[in-house]
Amino acid sequence: MNEYIKLLKSENILRKLSLIQLITYFGAWFSNVAIYTLLLDMKVAPEVIAFTAMLHFLAGVIQAPLSGSIIDSVKPKKLMLSLIAIEIVATLFLVFVTTINDLWLLYTLIFIKMAAASFYFTAEMSLLPKILHGDKLQKANEIHSIIWSFSYTLGMALSGFVVYMLGVKVAFVLDAFMFIFGFSLLYKLDIKVEFIKSKENLLEMMRDTFRYLKRFPHAIHLMFVHAFVGLTAFDALVALMVDKYYASIIATSLALGLLHASRALGLVIGPILLGSWINNKRIVFIFIFQAVAVWFWAFMMHDFYLSLFASVIVGLFTTTLWSYTYTLLQKNIEKKYYGRIVAYNDMLFLSSAAVTSLMIGVFATNGFSLEFITVLIGLGFFIGALYFAWILKTQNIKDIT
């Protein structure tokens, strides 16, 4: 933890960007709880809830080919301010969704809001390797993951309380004000990085990116490695676990909150314990540890309290996998292509998460046990370990440090 604090103290831009991350991510979870509470109050069909969840992934997947080219064509601060402004407007307009007849507006606003959020994330992750390098870049990515986990846990808990006490509309308005505060902080931030605007049009930039990936296939392999982390999209699995095993012994909302909070605890602790130990060769072991942790969860699933403990263990390795594989991609591509390749990387990651969520539902609907589904997910990480070991042998991959 001291290493993270020291880095934040020494890097002014990173420190302020991290604060903005905390505010905007916190606001995102406020919206999520309020949105699903609104849908349940409307008594919509399960298909509507599933479609709403899918929209959160779809926006990032669809825009990725275009967003990367724009990131490499527009100054980062100007672009990021525009994206937060879009989030402010989309969040405020959610107050006009009041009946089931307004679902079209809800779908539209969610898509726009999540598209802007995903775009902002990609822009920021393209900015970090321009201001930090080596171990500092890895630590910055780990800080980013810790902030996400902290915002997820605290945001979900406080939002549920606010929605219960003050209502959905107040939660949306408070959420918008959080984004406004983040906008004001970013507006005052002086971001000095080298920016070389491409003279190519967007279509030619996309073509150039594919030519680059053809010449340097290691970038494609690293993107697929990072996409394996998308297998940790456990939200649907957790909901099914609560419904099948825990609903008779504890309130559904409490069970969901505790399980997600337990995994988030592991997500926060993981990089603190493993960050200084990890390197290219050891990441193979992290994949294996993640597989074993998921299998352990599968066998503890029937007992609520053991499942809470297993959730912490599962979270321990996820953040390290996410941050290290992301940093490895940033380290092994040319600066000119940061925005475009990071955007494609996020597209693959979101696609992996969406497919994982979908397949959990498909397998469960067709009679497969939740334990079996969880074991399959663990097997996916074991395959990831073999794949990354093969990449290290066949590709020229630079170590982060």
C-alpha positions in Angstrom: 0.0 0.0 0.0 2.9 2.4 0.7 4.0 2.0 -2.9 0.6 3.2 -4.2 0.6 6.2 -1.7 4.1 7.1 -2.7 3.2 7.0 -6.4 0.1 9.1 -6.0 2.1 11.7 -4.0 4.8 11.9 -6.7 2.6 11.9 -9.8 0.2 14.9 -9.7 -1.7 14.0 -12.8 -2.2 10.4 -11.8 -3.4 11.6 -8.3 -6.0 13.9 -9.7 -7.1 11.5 -12.4 -7.5 8.8 -9.7 -9.8 11.1 -7.7 -11.9 11.8 -10.8 -12.1 8.0 -11.3 -13.3 7.5 -7.8 -16.0 10.1 -8.2 -17.2 9.0 -11.6 -17.2 5.3 -10.8 -19.0 5.9 -7.6 -21.6 7.8 -9.6 -21.9 4.9 -12.1 -23.0 2.5 -9.3 -25.5 5.0 -8.0 -27.2 4.9 -11.4 -27.1 1.1 -11.7 -28.9 0.5 -8.4 -31.5 3.2 -9.2 -32.1 1.9 -12.7 -32.8 -1.7 -11.6 -34.9 -0.5 -8.7 -36.9 1.6 -11.2 -37.4 -1.5 -13.4 -38.5 -3.6 -10.5 -41.0 -0.9 -9.4 -42.4 -1.0 -13.0 -42.8 -4.8 -12.6 -41.2 -5.4 -16.0 -40.6 -8.9 -17.4 -37.2 -10.6 -16.7 -36.4 -10.2 -20.4 -36.4 -6.4 -20.0 -34.0 -6.6 -17.1 -31.7 -8.9 -19.1 -31.8 -6.6 -22.1 -30.9 -3.6 -19.9 -27.9 -5.5 -18.4 -26.8 -6.4 -22.0 -26.9 -2.8 -23.0 -24.2 -2.0 -20.5 -21.8 -4.2 -22.4 -23.1 -3.6 -25.9 -22.3 0.1 -26.0 -18.6 -0.4 -25.4 -18.4 -3.3 -28.0 -20.1 -1.4 -30.8 -18.2 1.9 -30.5 -14.7 0.4 -30.0 -13.5 0.4 -33.7 -14.4 4.1 -34.0 -13.5 5.3 -30.5 -9.9 4.2 -30.8 -9.3 6.2 -33.9 -11.0 9.3 -32.3 -8.8 9.0 -29.2 -5.7 9.1 -31.4 -7.1 12.2 -33.2 -8.3 14.4 -30.3 -6.4 15.9 -27.4 -7.1 13.7 -24.3 -8.4 16.4 -21.9 -10.8 17.9 -24.5 -12.2 14.4 -25.3 -12.5 13.3 -21.7 -14.3 16.5 -20.7 -16.8 16.0 -23.6 -17.5 12.4 -22.5 -18.2 13.4 -18.8 -20.5 16.1 -20.1 -22.4 13.5 -22.1 -22.7 11.3 -18.9 -24.1 14.3 -17.0 -26.8 15.0 -19.5 -27.7 11.3 -19.9 -27.9 10.8 -16.1 -30.1 13.9 -15.6 -32.5 12.8 -18.3 -33.1 9.5 -16.5 -35.5 11.4 -14.2 -38.0 11.6 -17.1 -38.3 7.8 -17.1 -41.4 7.2 -15.0 -43.6 4.5 -16.7 -43.1 1.4 -18.7 -44.0 3.5 -21.8 -40.7 5.3 -21.3 -38.5 2.2 -21.7 -37.3 3.3 -25.1 -35.9 6.5 -23.4 -34.3 4.4 -20.7 -32.7 2.1 -23.2 -31.4 5.1 -25.2 -30.0 6.9 -22.2 -28.3 3.8 -20.8 -26.7 3.1 -24.1 -25.4 6.7 -24.5 -24.3 6.9 -20.8 -22.4 3.6 -21.0 -20.9 4.4 -24.4 -19.5 7.6 -22.9 -18.3 5.8 -19.8 -16.6 3.1 -21.8 -15.1 5.7 -24.2 -13.8 7.7 -21.2 -12.2 4.6 -19.7 -10.4 3.8 -23.0 -9.2 7.4 -23.4 -7.8 7.4 -19.9 -6.1 4.0 -20.3 -4.6 5.3 -23.5 -3.3 8.4 -21.6 -1.6 6.6 -18.7 1.3 5.0 -20.8 2.0 8.5 -22.1 2.7 9.8 -18.6 4.0 6.7 -16.8 6.2 3.8 -17.7 7.4 0.4 -16.4 6.6 -0.4 -12.8 4.8 2.9 -12.3 2.4 2.1 -15.1 1.6 -1.3 -13.6 1.0 0.3 -10.2 -1.3 2.9 -11.8 -3.3 0.2 -13.4 -3.6 -1.6 -10.1 -4.7 1.6 -8.4 -7.3 2.0 -11.1 -8.6 -1.6 -10.3 -8.6 -0.9 -6.6 -10.7 2.3 -7.1 -13.1 0.4 -9.2 -13.6 -2.3 -6.5 -13.9 0.3 -3.7 -16.4 2.3 -5.7 -18.4 -0.8 -6.6 -18.7 -1.9 -3.0 -19.4 1.5 -1.4 -21.4 2.8 -4.3 -23.8 -0.1 -4.3 -24.3 0.0 -0.6 -24.9 3.7 -0.3 -27.0 3.9 -3.4 -29.4 1.3 -2.1 -29.8 3.3 1.1 -30.3 6.6 -0.8 -32.8 5.0 -3.2 -34.7 3.5 -0.2 -34.8 6.7 1.8 -35.1 9.4 -0.9 -36.2 7.7 -4.1 -34.9 6.9 -7.6 -35.1 10.5 -9.0 -33.0 12.0 -6.1 -30.4 9.3 -6.7 -30.2 10.2 -10.4 -29.8 13.9 -9.6 -27.1 13.2 -6.9 -25.4 11.0 -9.5 -25.4 13.8 -12.0 -23.9 16.2 -9.5 -21.0 13.7 -8.8 -20.2 13.8 -12.5 -20.4 17.6 -12.5 -17.9 17.6 -9.6 -15.6 15.3 -11.6 -15.9 17.5 -14.7 -14.8 20.6 -12.7 -11.8 18.7 -11.3 -10.7 17.6 -14.8 -11.3 21.1 -16.3 -8.8 22.5 -13.8 -6.2 19.7 -14.4 -3.2 20.6 -16.6 -2.4 17.5 -18.7 0.8 17.9 -20.5 1.6 14.9 -22.8 3.0 14.6 -26.3 0.1 14.6 -28.7 0.7 13.9 -32.4 -2.5 14.3 -34.3 -2.8 11.8 -37.1 -3.2 13.2 -40.6 -5.2 10.2 -41.7 -9.0 10.1 -41.8 -10.8 7.7 -39.4 -11.3 5.0 -42.0 -7.6 5.0 -43.0 -6.6 4.9 -39.3 -8.7 1.8 -38.9 -7.1 0.2 -41.9 -3.6 1.2 -40.6 -4.4 -0.4 -37.2 -5.3 -3.8 -38.9 -2.1 -3.6 -40.9 -0.1 -3.0 -37.7 -1.8 -5.9 -36.0 -0.9 -8.1 -39.0 2.7 -7.1 -38.7 2.9 -7.5 -34.9 0.5 -10.4 -34.0 1.8 -10.4 -30.4 -0.6 -7.5 -29.8 -3.6 -9.6 -30.8 -2.5 -12.4 -28.5 -2.1 -10.0 -25.6 -5.6 -8.7 -26.3 -7.0 -12.2 -26.2 -5.1 -13.0 -23.0 -6.7 -9.9 -21.3 -10.1 -11.0 -22.6 -9.9 -14.2 -20.4 -10.4 -11.9 -17.4 -13.9 -11.3 -18.8 -14.7 -14.8 -17.5 -15.1 -13.2 -14.1 -18.4 -11.6 -15.1 -20.1 -13.5 -12.2 -23.2 -11.3 -11.7 -25.6 -13.7 -13.2 -24.0 -16.7 -11.4 -24.2 -14.9 -8.0 -27.9 -14.1 -8.6 -28.7 -17.7 -9.4 -26.7 -18.9 -6.3 -28.7 -16.6 -4.0 -32.0 -17.8 -5.5 -31.1 -21.5 -5.3 -29.1 -21.8 -2.0 -29.4 -18.7 0.2 -32.9 -17.2 -0.2 -34.3 -19.4 2.6 -31.7 -18.3 5.2 -31.0 -14.7 4.4 -32.7 -11.7 2.6 -32.0 -11.8 -1.1 -30.7 -8.2 -1.3 -28.4 -8.8 1.7 -27.0 -12.0 0.3 -26.3 -10.3 -3.0 -24.6 -7.4 -1.3 -22.4 -9.5 0.9 -21.3 -11.8 -1.9 -20.3 -8.9 -4.1 -18.7 -7.0 -1.2 -16.6 -10.2 -0.4 -15.3 -10.5 -3.9 -14.6 -6.7 -4.0 -12.6 -7.1 -0.8 -10.4 -9.7 -2.5 -10.1 -7.4 -5.5 -8.7 -4.6 -3.3 -6.3 -6.9 -1.3 -5.0 -8.9 -4.3 -2.7 -6.3 -5.9 -1.4 -5.2 -2.5 -0.2 -8.8 -1.8 0.8 -9.8 -5.4 1.7 -6.5 -7.2 5.5 -6.5 -6.4 5.8 -10.3 -7.0 4.2 -10.6 -10.4 6.2 -10.7 -13.7 5.7 -12.3 -17.2 6.5 -15.8 -16.1 4.6 -15.7 -12.9 1.4 -14.5 -14.6 0.9 -18.1 -15.7 0.7 -19.1 -12.1 -1.8 -16.4 -11.4 -4.1 -17.8 -14.1 -3.7 -21.2 -12.5 -4.4 -19.8 -9.0 -7.5 -18.1 -10.4 -8.7 -21.4 -11.9 -8.2 -23.2 -8.5 -9.9 -20.4 -6.6 -13.0 -20.6 -8.9 -13.1 -24.4 -8.5 -12.9 -23.9 -4.7 -15.8 -21.6 -4.9 -17.8 -24.2 -6.8 -17.3 -26.8 -4.1 -18.1 -24.3 -1.3 -21.2 -22.8 -3.1 -23.8 -24.7 -1.1 -22.8 -23.1 2.2 -23.4 -19.3 2.4 -20.6 -18.5 4.8 -18.0 -20.7 3.0 -19.1 -19.1 -0.2 -18.4 -15.7 1.2 -14.9 -16.8 2.1 -14.4 -18.4 -1.4 -15.6 -15.1 -3.0 -12.7 -13.3 -1.3 -10.2 -15.9 -2.6 -11.6 -15.6 -6.1 -11.2 -11.8 -6.0 -7.6 -12.0 -4.8 -6.2 -12.9 -8.3 -8.7 -11.1 -10.6 -7.3 -7.6 -10.1 -3.7 -8.7 -10.6 -4.7 -10.5 -13.8 -6.6 -7.6 -15.1 -4.0 -4.9 -14.3 -0.9 -6.9 -15.4 -2.3 -8.1 -18.7 -3.5 -4.6 -19.5 -0.1 -3.1 -18.7 1.6 -5.7 -20.7 -0.4 -4.7 -23.8 0.3 -1.0 -23.2 4.0 -1.9 -22.9 4.2 -3.9 -26.1 2.5 -1.5 -28.6 3.7 1.7 -30.3 2.5 5.0 -28.9 0.9 5.9 -32.2 -1.6 3.1 -31.8 -2.4 3.3 -28.0 -6.0 4.6 -28.4 -7.0 2.3 -31.2 -5.6 -0.9 -29.8 -6.7 -0.2 -26.3 -10.2 0.3 -27.7 -10.1 -3.1 -29.5 -8.8 -4.6 -26.3 -11.8 -3.3 -24.4 -14.1 -4.5 -27.1 -12.8 -8.1 -26.7 -12.9 -7.9 -22.9 -16.5 -6.6 -22.9 -17.5 -9.2 -25.5 -16.0 -11.9 -23.2 -17.9 -10.7 -20.2 -21.2 -10.5 -22.2 -20.8 -14.0 -23.6 -19.9 -15.4 -20.1 -23.0 -13.8 -18.7 -25.1 -15.2 -21.5 -23.7 -18.7 -21.3 -24.3 -18.9 -17.5 -28.0 -18.3 -18.2 -28.1 -20.7 -21.2 -26.4 -23.6 -19.2 -28.6 -23.0 -16.1 -31.7 -22.9 -18.2 -30.8 -26.3 -19.8 -30.4 -28.0 -16.4 -26.7 -27.8 -15.7 -25.8 -27.3 -12.1 -24.3 -24.0 -10.9 -21.3 -26.0 -9.6 -20.7 -27.5 -13.0 -21.0 -24.0 -14.6 -18.5 -22.6 -12.1 -16.0 -25.5 -12.8 -16.2 -24.7 -16.5 -15.4 -21.1 -15.8 -12.4 -22.2 -13.8 -11.3 -24.4 -16.7 -11.3 -21.4 -18.9 -8.6 -19.8 -16.7 -6.5 -23.0 -16.9 -6.7 -22.7 -20.7 -5.6 -19.1 -20.3 -2.5 -20.2 -18.4 -1.6 -22.6 -21.2 -2.3 -20.0 -23.9 -0.1 -17.3 -22.1 2.7 -19.9 -21.6 2.6 -20.6 -25.4 2.7 -16.8 -26.1 5.8 -16.3 -24.0 7.6 -19.1 -26.0 6.5 -18.0 -29.4 6.3 -14.2 -29.3 8.7 -11.4 -28.3 7.0 -10.0 -25.3 8.7 -7.3 -23.3 8.5 -7.5 -19.5 6.9 -4.6 -17.8 10.0 -3.6 -15.8 
